[in-house]
Amino acid sequence: MEPQVSFLTFATADLDAARAFYVAGLGWAPLLDVPGEIVFFQVAPGQVLGFFDAEKFAADAGGAVPPAVSGVTLSHNLGSRADVDSTVALLESVGGAVVRPPSESAFGGIYNAHVRDPNGVVWEIAHNRSWSVAADGTVSLG
């Protein structure tokens, strides 16, 4: 199997809160939005982030309603420390909860913060001077 993730889909107990945070708050345009069911956003070439009503997610997966998101972060890497500060402020202004404010990471050379969206998804907002992406999409972690 080729190493690729096409969809990241999270069950959400409050689809309207997810929509408000990402669409009204951040200005993201949905790729597909089915009220009461699911909303998808294209977040990279060939990659989609989705929020699926928890009960419908469970029915689709053939099981019980899943627990809240835990032990996962989505990372958004930026070009500068100032970009981290302003992005964290934006996320907080549209309903995100700052879990850890912008600061130097214990992992050398990374300036980052963690912000939880209204559905419990934690975003790491970071400036990592060793992070780069080549023209062909290959990632280098330095």
C-alpha positions, 0 to 999 in steps of 0.5 A, spaced: 500 500 500 502 506 498 503 511 504 497 516 503 492 519 507 486 521 503 481 523 508 481 524 515 474 524 518 472 526 525 466 524 529 463 530 532 457 531 537 456 538 534 456 538 527 454 545 527 459 548 532 465 544 527 461 548 521 461 555 524 469 554 527 471 552 520 467 556 515 464 562 519 470 563 523 476 561 519 473 562 512 474 555 509 470 553 503 467 546 504 468 541 499 461 538 500 457 540 506 451 536 508 447 539 513 446 534 519 450 529 516 458 531 514 462 537 512 468 536 508 474 541 507 480 540 502 486 541 506 492 539 501 492 536 494 488 530 494 487 530 502 480 532 505 478 533 512 471 531 514 467 532 520 461 527 521 455 527 525 457 522 531 451 518 530 451 517 523 459 516 523 457 510 528 452 507 523 456 508 517 462 504 521 457 499 524 458 500 531 457 505 537 458 512 538 465 513 538 469 517 544 471 524 543 478 525 539 484 523 544 491 523 543 491 526 536 493 533 533 493 536 526 499 540 525 499 546 521 506 549 520 507 556 518 513 560 516 515 564 522 513 565 530 509 571 528 505 567 524 504 562 529 502 568 534 497 571 529 494 564 527 493 562 535 489 569 536 485 568 530 483 560 532 482 563 539 477 569 537 473 564 533 472 559 539 478 555 539 481 554 546 488 555 547 491 549 550 498 551 550 500 558 548 505 559 543 512 558 546 519 554 545 518 547 544 522 542 548 523 538 542 529 543 539 528 549 534 520 549 534 516 554 536 509 552 537 502 552 541 496 547 541 489 549 540 482 545 541 477 546 536 469 546 539 469 539 537 475 537 541 480 536 535 487 539 537 491 543 532 498 544 533 500 551 530 508 551 529 514 554 526 519 549 525 525 552 521 527 545 519 521 543 516 521 544 508 517 541 502 520 540 496 517 542 489 515 535 488 511 535 495 517 531 499 517 533 506 524 534 509 524 534 517 531 537 517 
